[in-house]
Amino acid sequence: MKKLLICVLIALPMVGWAQKKVKKQAEPIKPMKEFVDELMSRMTIEEKIGQLNLQVAGDIVTGGAVNTDVGRRIASGQMGGVFNLKGADRIRELQDVAVKQSRLGIPLIIGMDVIHGYETVFPIPLALSCSWDEQAVEQSAHIAAKEASADGICWTFSPMVDICVDARWGRTAESNGEDPYLSSKLGQAMVRGYEGKALSTSENILSCVKHYALYGGAEAGRDYNTVDMSHLRMYNQYFPSYKACAEAGAGSFMTSFNVVDGVPATANSWLINDVLRTQWGYDGLVVTDYGSIGEMLVHGVGGDLKGASAMALKAGTDMDMCAEGFLHTLMQSYEDGTVSMADIDKACRRVLEAKYKLGLFENPYRYCDASRRAKDIFTQENRRIARDIAAETFVLLKNANNILPLQKDKKIALIGPLADNAANLCGNWAVAAVPDRYKTLKEAMQERVGAGRLLYAQGSNVCRDAEEQKAGEFGSAIARVDDAQAKQEALRIAREADVIVCAMGELGNMSGEASSRSRLEIPDVQRELLEALVQTGKPVVLLHFSGRATVLTWEQQHVDAIMNVWFGGSEAAEAMCDVLFGEKSPSGHLTVTMPQALGQVPIYYNHLNTGRPVPEGANEFYKYRSNYLDVRNDPLYPFGYGLSYTNFAYGELTLSAKEMGLNGKLTVSVTVTNTGTRDADEVVQLYIHDLQASVSRPVKELKGFRRIHLKAGESQQVEFPITRQQLSFYNANGEELTEPGEFDIMVGPNSRDVQTSRIVVK
């Protein structure tokens, strides 16, 4: 009893001290610089280094207990943040350790890969980009932030704005496609959606722009591979979307795994200090990708973990994700003079400033309100919005004889291995998804058409190779079947039906990180099943699931209707039915170029010309010209392409003037008319080509777009301003130039089918 009393008496002052710290942090605090200055003046060098350490805290898949070693490290001031932990109550426990047990009570920053929604899952980013709808993209990010913040998360590793021109690269699925202008606009929309107005409410979370930089340029489309390109290409094609997000006020950046000019991005001083921080004026937090400081050694740079860590810190990297290089080596580097206290202070300050901006010093438990879960996560309103947005992302590629929309009084055969799986609809990086709460396509279609009108068969495996299928599943397992028997069952129900709907393509995790593919066609056994179904003579609709541009040349020639549905999220099944049965018209437009053959890859619309070009649309072979022997240069479907259930007519392109000064302005206008019988949306696109410049310029570049809604028979005049901004480009030093000369101005529904008029800039 005496021992217990002594323990209680000893503990009481400690409890009071902890409560005092929390109370102090809950009171109004000083302006950020003054507050951080004062806090850092009380920090030891060990505590400063501890703030630079970001570690995994738990298992969001299994919901396992928090690692006890994590708790010990937090209490000792060795961790500035954690990620991959779900649940406000569990996160509160970790904050308790940080606030009440560490010496200075500095709260943790809590991160998660909230990439395209939380429990309400939106379409994958590539699909979202195909909506060309900035407002919808911003809204999706806001809802993702609202749901994540209701579960304790205050930092997301999104948006990804890497430019992707090689569809073999799996992370195309996480991108906004191949165009820097569109990616810039949508990246900024994501930042606004996550952060709101300066992180002003507890529904806003810190964004993290990734992967800085050039990650999408990986050679051979192989993830984590080498990237090597000119500075001219960097500044004009790959950098703009990162720069745009920095200008939008993004709270943090994540470095990429690849090298830039032979130096790993995480320790590339030119990339971080010179370009991001000096040229673009960005002073926010920079975090590494998972373990990338350690991977520098495999690149052959840095010598050892100590050298790599010092190199990364001095290059402008602030936070080390999981490599523990900063934690274990920076003290040694400080003692031997390799890094200075100023280097450590800069990084520590940026971590603390991010926490300050999130309001964590005013209230460490700002994101730990467990009561928000019931009212903010997976609500009917969130689901309705996700369903509406998903419908905007589907791209109708072919619709022979207006087979779509489907008639509900017809007997439909739904066939394919992707028709009856909810988890697969979410695609990759849906780490907080709860698939048991989502409908499958089969379930949604059954509800729409009623009993007896929907026949179903799996028809085949996803791939003939069981290991390839398994590699792409990851939580969305598709039952393995006997392909011959499954095919016969599919053909049997196909003969009974009036129309066949095929749910085929990639599994959700056949694209995404570590999911590069050397083939871009529909997987083997599915393609064989599709060919057999076409041979029945029944009308066939292909709902094509993918996270990248694919090769659909045979399908374009033989299938009646093709609609790319990507991976549409938790409400995808209902959204697909909305479009299939004509309650909504498809309105998505491609943001990646779809090739005729794998050998064309990488293929993208905004390429440079050659000295021996082939005319666009040419079907013949030109000797001693830049073309192939066996396939024409043009894609199967061009960038910006997408059909509708109605038709749109474009009037004559008009210009307010044919000439303008370098600092002048003119207006391009075109009247678009819905000549069909259905109300629908159209995406009107503006392209520009600089005919003569000091360096070669792309054959065309997207410089404006408008998504408009037109009722049947309605017309609308669409205008685009032309200013210096649309005409400029960068030289190899990152200097923005606008040069006089002739420019072609192009407007149309995609990058191929455009009207052109020429202006002179003096």
N, C-alpha and C positions, 0 to 999 in steps of 0.2 A: 504493500500500500504506500509505504514511504517512497519507494522508487517511482511509482506511478505519479505521485504528487510532484516529485522533483521534475519528471518529464513534462508534466502539464505546465509547471511554472516556467520551465525553459522555453516551451513552445509558444506560450502566450505572447511574449514580445515579438516573436517571429511572425505570428499571425497578424498582430497589429501592424507590423511593418509592411507586410504584404498588402493588407487592406489600405494602408496609407498610400502605397504606391498606386494602387488601382484608383483610389479616390482622386489622387493628384492628376492622374491621366484623364479622368472623367471631367475635370474642370476645364474651362476655356483655356486654350494654350496660346503661346506667343506665335507671331508670324514664322513661317517655315524656316527661313535662314537663321533667325535668332534662336529658334527652338533647337534646330539640329546642331548649331554651333555649341550651344550650352550642353546638350546631351553628349556630343563627341568629346567635349572637354573633360567629361567624367569617365570616359571609356578607356579601358586598357587596350593595348595593341592586340591582345588576344581576343578581346570582345569585339573589336573592329573586324578582325579577320573572321570571327565567328559569324558575323552578319553577312559575309560573302559566301556562305556555305548553304546550298539548297539541296535537300535530300528527299527521297521518297519516305512517306510516313506510314503508309498502310496499304492495304490491298482492296481497291475499290470493287474488284470482281467478287471476292468471297466475303468481304466485310469482316475480315479477321481483326484481331485485337491489334492495337498500336504496339509497335516494337518497343520493348522496354529500353533498349539502347538509345532509341530516338528520344525518349523522355529524359534520359540522363544527359544527353548532349544538349538538349534544349535548356535544361536547368543550369548547365554549366556555361551557357552562353556560346555554344559552338555551332548553333544553327540559326540562320536568319529567316529561313522559310522552309516549308514542306509542300509536297504535292501528292496527288493521287490518294486523297482521303475524302470520303463522302459522308455527310451527315453533320448537322449543326451541333448536336450534342457531343459527338466524338471530337469535333474540331474545338469545341469549347474546352474539353479536357486538356487538349494540347496548349491552348492559349492560357489556361490556368497555370500550367507548368511554366510557360514563358514569363507570364506576368507576375506570378506569385513566388516562383522559386529561383529565377535567375536574379543576379545581383541588381541589375538596373531595370528589370521588368519590361524589357523591350518586346513588344508583341511580334508574333510571327506573321508573315505573308503566306497565304494559303492558295496554291495553284492547282489547276486541273486542265486537261486537254478538252475543254469545252469547244469543240470545233464547229459543229453545226446543230446546236441545240443541246439540251440537257435531258430530262425525261421526255419532254415534248421534243421529238427529233425532227429537224427540218431536212430538206434535201441536202445531199453532199454539196460542198462549195462549188464544184464544177457545174452541177445541175443548177444551183442558185444563180450562177452567172448567166446561164442560158435564159433566165427570165429577163435580163437586161433591165431590171426594175430596182433602182437604187433604194427607193422607199421600202420595198419588200425586204431587201437584203438588210437594211438598217433595222427594220422591225424584227426580223428573225434574230439578229444579234441582241437586240434589247430584251426579247423574251428569254433567250438563252442566258443572258446576264441576270435577269430577274429570278429565274428558276435556280441557277447556280448559287447566286448570293443568298437565296432562301435556305440553302443547304450548307452554308458556311464557307463557300469558295469566294475569293475576292480577286483572283488573277486567272486569266485564261491565256493559253498559248495559241492565240489566233488574233488576227487573220494571217493566213498564208498567202502571199502575193507573188510567189515565184512564177516566172514566165515559163510556160511549158510548150515546146514545139516537137517533142519526141514522145509519141503516145506509148511507147514501151515503158516509160517511166511511170511507176505506179502512183506516185504522189501527184500526178496530174489531177487525180480525183479531189485533192484538197485545194486546188488552185482555182483561179478565175479564168483559166485558159491561156491563150497564146498572145493576147493583145495588151500592150502596156497601158494604153489609154483607158480601156474598159477595166482592167485590173486596178488601175489607180482609183477610178471612181468607186468601184465596189469595195476596194480596201478601205477607203475613207468612210464609206457608209457603215462598214463593220466596226470601225473604230468609234464612230459616233454612237452606234447602237450599243456597244459594250460600255463605253465610258460616259455617255450622256454629256451634260454640261459640267466639265471639270470634276467628274466623279462626285457630283453634288448629293446623291442619295445612296442609301444602302442597297438600292436595286442596280447600281452601276458597279462594274468591276474593271480592273486594269486589263487593257489589251496588250498583246505581245506580237509584234510584227515579225514574221519569219518567212524564209530562213535567209538571213542576211550574210552573204549574198550569192546570187547566181546558181543556187542549188538546182534549179530546173534545167540547167545546161549540162547535166551529167552525161558524159560520153556513153554512147550505145544505149542510152535510156536505162542504165543500170544504177540502182540506188546506191548512194554514198560514193559514187565514182568520181573520177577526175573531171574538173571543169577548167577549160582553157579558152579564153577569147580575148579579143582586142578591147582596149578601153573605149574605143569608139562604139563598139557594140554594147558594152556594158551601159554606158551613159544613155544611149538612145533606145535600147530594147529592154534591158533587164533592170536598170536602176529606177526608172520613173515611178513604178508603183511603190517601192520602198520610200522614195522621197516624198511622194504624195501622202503616205501615211504619217511620216514624220511631221509634215506640214499640218496634218489634221490633229496633231497633238497626242499621238499614240504614247501610252505610258511606258512602254518598254519595247525592246528589240531582242530577238534571239539570233545568235550567230549560226552559220550553217556548218555542216560537216566537211564540205569540200575545200580544196585549195583555191586561192585566188592569186594569180601570178606566182604560183608555186608555194605560197605560204598559206597554211590552214587559216580559214576565215576567223576563227576564234582568237588568233594571235596576230592578225594582220593589221598593223598600225595604219597603213595607208587606207584600208577599207573602213576602219572604225574611227580612228582619230582624225584622219585627213578628210575623208569624204563625208561620213555620217555626222561627225561632231563639228568639224570646221566648215566645210563647204555648205552643209545643210543646216548648221546651227542647232543640232539636236543635243540635248543635255539630259536625256532620260536614262533609265536603267537599261543596261545591256547584260543579258544572261546567255550562257552557253547552251547549246543543245546537250542532250543526255551524254555525259561522259566524254565530251569532245576534247577536253584538255588532255586527258589520257590518250586519246587516239592520235594526238599530234606525234607521239613517239613512233607510232606505226607508219605515219607519213614520213618519218625520218627527220623531223624538225623538233628542236628543243633539247635534244640530248637525253634528258631524264625528266621525271615529273616535276622536279624543282625548277629546272630550266624552262620547261613548257609553261608552268604556272606563272613564273615571273614574266615571261614573254607575253602571255595573254593579258595579265594585269596591266602592264605598261602599254599594251596596244589599245586599251580602253575597255576591256571586258570587266564587268563589275561583279558578276555572280557566277559561281561555278556549280553547275548542275551535276551532282553525283560523282564527279571524278575525285573529289576531296583533295585536289592538288593545292588549292589555296589554304585549306585548313591545316594541312600537314607540312607545308613547305615555305609559306610566305614569311614566317618568323625567321627561318634560317636565311632566307634571301634578304630580309631586312637587316639582320645582324651582319651579313657579309657585304652589305652595300649594293646588292644587285637591284633591289627595289627600295624606294624611299618611303618615309612616312607620308609624304604628299601623295604618292601613288596609292597607298592603302586608304588614305583619307578620302580621296576622290571617289573611289569605289564605294566605300562605306557610306558616304554622304548620299550617293544616288539611291542606295538601298533604303536608307532611312527616309529620304524624301518621298519615295514611292509609298512607303507606309504612312507617312504624314498625309499625302494627298488622298489616300484611301480612308482617312479619318481614324486610323487604328490607334493613334496616340490619344485622341480624345475619348475613344471608346474601343478598347481592344476586342469587345464582344459585339461590335457593330454588325457582323455577319453571322452571329450565333443565336439568332432568334428562332427557336424551334417551332414556334407557333406559325411561322410563315409558310411552312411546308404545305399545310392543308389548303391554304388560300392562294398560293402563288405557283405551285408546281403541278404540271399536267392538268391544267384547268380546261374546262370546256371551251373557253374563249381562246386560250393558247392553241388548243387542238384545231379549232375552226380556222384560225389564221394560218397554221401550218398546212392545213388541207388546201386552203385557197392558194397559198404560195406554191405548194408542190404542183398544182395543176398548171401554173404558169411556166414551169420548167420543162415540161415534156415537149420534145421536138418531133413534130410530124415530118417524116422524111419522104414518105410516099403514100398516096391514097388513090390508087387506080379505081376508076368507076365509082368513086365516092362510097366505097365499102364502109367507111366510117363516116358518121357515127353508127353504132350498131342499133338494130331494132330489138326492143325487149321481148317482142312476141316471137322471135326466132329461137330455135334450139341451138345453143352454143356449146361447143366442145372446148373446154379449157385444158390445155395440155402443156406440160413442161415441168422441169424439176424446180423452178423458182416460183410456182404458182401458189404453193401452200406452206410458206415459211415466212413468219413475221419478222424474225430477227434479220433476215437477209435484206429486207426492204430498207433497213436503216443504213446499210453501207458501212464503210470503215470509220474508225474514230468516233463511234457513238458509245463512249465509255460509260455513260450514266443511263443508257437505255434500259427499259424494262419491257422486253419483247412480249412477255405474257399478257401485257395489257393492250397489245396492238392487234389489229386484224390482219389476216392474210388476204391476198387477192381473191382466193377461192371463196372465203367467207363473205367478203364484200360483194362479189358478183352474185353469189347465191341469194343474198338479201335483195339485190336489185331486180333479179329476173323471176324470183319465186321458184317454188318447188317444181321439179320435173323439166325445167328448161335449161338447166346447166348440167352438163356431163363433165366429169373430171378424170384425168389420168396423169400420173407423173411422167410416163412416157420414156424416160431415160435417166441415167445418172447425169451429173453435171459434166464429168469428164470420164473417159474410159479409164484413165489412170487414177486409181483410188487415192494414191498419195498426193497427187496434184489437187484433187477435190478436197481432201482433208486439209491441205495447206491453206486453202481459200475459205474454209468454213469459220473457224474460230468463234464458236458460240451460236452458229446458225446451221447446225448439222442437218444435212439432207440425207435421208435414208438411202443406202445403197440397194439397188435392185438388179435383177437379171435383165440386162438390156434388151435381149431378144423378146422375152415375155412382156416387158413393159412396153416395147414398141408395138407388139401385136395388140395389146389392150388399147393403146392410143389410137391405132388405126381402126379398131372396132368402133369406138365411140365417135371417131371422126366421120365414119360413114353414116352414122345416125343423125348427125348434126347438120344444120343449115350453114353454119360458119364456124371456122376454127380460129381460136385465139391461142397463140403460143407465148408462154412466159419463159423466155430463154436468154442466155447470155452468161455474164460473169457472176460469180458469187461476190458478195459485198467485200470480202477481204482478198479477192483476186486483184484488187487495186488498192492503193494506199501505200503506206510505208512498208519497205521490204517486199513489195509485190510487183516487181518488174516482170514483164512478159516478153518472150521472144516471138510470140505469135499474136496476131490481133484479130483473128477470125473467131466466130462463135465456136466454142470448144467442140471437138471432133464428134462425139456421139450425139450431141444435141443437133449439130448440123445435119447428120445423117437422118435423124428423126424428122427434121424440118423438111428435107428433100422428099422423104416418103409421104409426108402430109400434103405437100404441094402436088404430088402425083395423083392424089385422090380426085383432083379436079374441083374440090370444094374451095370457096374463098378462104384465104389465110391472112390473118392479121398477126404480125410479129410485134409483141411488146418486148423491146430489147433492153436488157439491163446491162449497164456498164459504168465504169468509172473513168473512162478515157475515150478518145477517138478510136474507132475500130474499123475493120475492113468488112463492108457489107455489100461488096460488088455482086456476088451471086444472088444475094437476097433482093437487091434492087432490081435485078433482071427477072426474078421468078416469083417473089412474094407480092401479094396484092397491096398490102398496106404495112408500113413500118413506122413505129413510133418509139423513139429513144425515151425511156422512162428513167434512166440513170438509177439512182437509189434515192427514193423520194421521202424517206423518213417514216416516222411513226404513223402518219396519216396517209401514207402513199396509196394504200389499197383503195380507200374511199376516193382519193383524188383521181386515181386511174379510172375508176368507174364513172366519176363525174365527166371525164373527157370521152371515154369510150362510148358512153350512151348519149352524148351530145348536150348534157346540161351545161358544159363549158366547152369553149372552142380551144384547141391547142394553140399556143402562142409563143412557145419557146423558139429561140434562134441559136444556132450553134456558136460556141465561143472557141471551138477548136476545128481545125480543118480535118475532114475525114478522107483518108486516102483511098485510092482504088486498089493499091497493093502495098504490102509491107515495104517493098523496095523503095518506095517514095519517101519513106520516113528518114529524117525529120522533114515535115512539110508544113508550111505556114504561109498565109496569104501575103504578109507584109515583108516579103523577101526583097533583096536588092536585085536589080537587073543584071544581065550579063552582056558582054560585048556581042554575043550571038544568041539573042533570045528567040524563042518560038512564040508566035502569036497566041494569045490566050484563046482557048477553045479549039485550037487546031487538032484535028484528028489524024493527020498524016505525019509521016516521018520526014524530018528535014536533015539531010546529010550535012555534017559539019556545023550543026547547031546544038544548043544545050537541051538535049532530050534523050529519052530512052529508046531502045530498039523495040521493046515489047509492050509499052503502055504509054499513053499520052501523059503530058506533064500535069494536066489539070486534076484536081481532086475529084472524088466521087460526089462529095457535098462540100461546097465552099464555106468558109467562115461567114457567119451571119445568116446562114440558110435556115429556113423553117416555113412549113406550110400551115394552112389554116383550114377550117371547114367553110370558109368563105373566100372570096377573091378580092384583091386590092388593086386598084388602078392608080398609077402615078402620072400626074399631069406633067407638063413641061417644066424643067428646072429653070428658074429665073434668078438673075443676079441684080442687086440694086445698082451695081456699077461693074464695069469691066476692068477698071484700074483702081489701085489704092496705094497710098504711101506706106512706108514701113511701119509707121505708127497709126495708120488709118484703120478704117473698119468698113466692111460691106456686109450685106445680108444675102444669104442663099435661101430660096423658098421653093416649095413644091406642094402641090395640092394632092392629097391622097384620098381616094374614094373607095368605100366599101361597096363593091358592085354585086355582092352576093345577097343571100337571104338570111344570114345570121349575124347577130352582133358579135364583134370580136375585137381583139387587140392586134396591132401591128407595130413592129419595131422599124422605124425609119432611120437609116444610117447615112452618115456623112463621111466621105473619104477625101483625102488630099494627096496629090503627087507633086513633088518639087522636081521640075523637069531639068533644071540646071543649077548645081550647087558646087561648093568647094570640095565636097565629098559626095560619093554616090548615095542617093537616098532611095528608100523603098518604093516599089512600083505603086503602092497606095498605102495610106495609113488612116485608120479610124481616128476622127477628130471630133465626132459628135454623134449623138443618137437620141431619139425620142421614142418612148413607148406610148402609143396613143390608143384610145378606145373609140371605135366607130360603130354606130348602129347601122343596120342594113340600109344601104342607100345614102348614108351620110358621107359628107366630105369635110376635110379639115386642111387648112393651110399650115404647113410645118415650116418654121424658119430656123436657120442656124446662123449665128454671127461668125464672121471671119475676121480675126484680128491677128496681131503679131504672134500671139500665143499659139494659134493653130499652125503657123507657118515656120516656127522656130525648130532648131535641133541643137545638139550638143557636139562640140569637137572633142578630141581625145583627152583634153584637160578638164572636161566638165564645164566649159564655158558655153553659155547659151547664145546661139547666133540666129539672126534673121537676115537673109540675104535677098536682094532684089532679083527679079526674074519672073519667069512664067510658072504658073501653078495650075494643074488640072483640079477642078472641083467636081466631085462625084457624089451622087445621091441615089440610093436604091434600097431594096429590101434585104440585100446581102452584098458581100464584097464582089460578086461576079456580075450581077445584073444591075448595072448602074447607068445613069445618064451622066454625061460629062460636059462641062463647060470650062473654058480657060480664062484666067485672069492674069493681069500683069501687075506686079508689085514694083514700085519705083522707089 
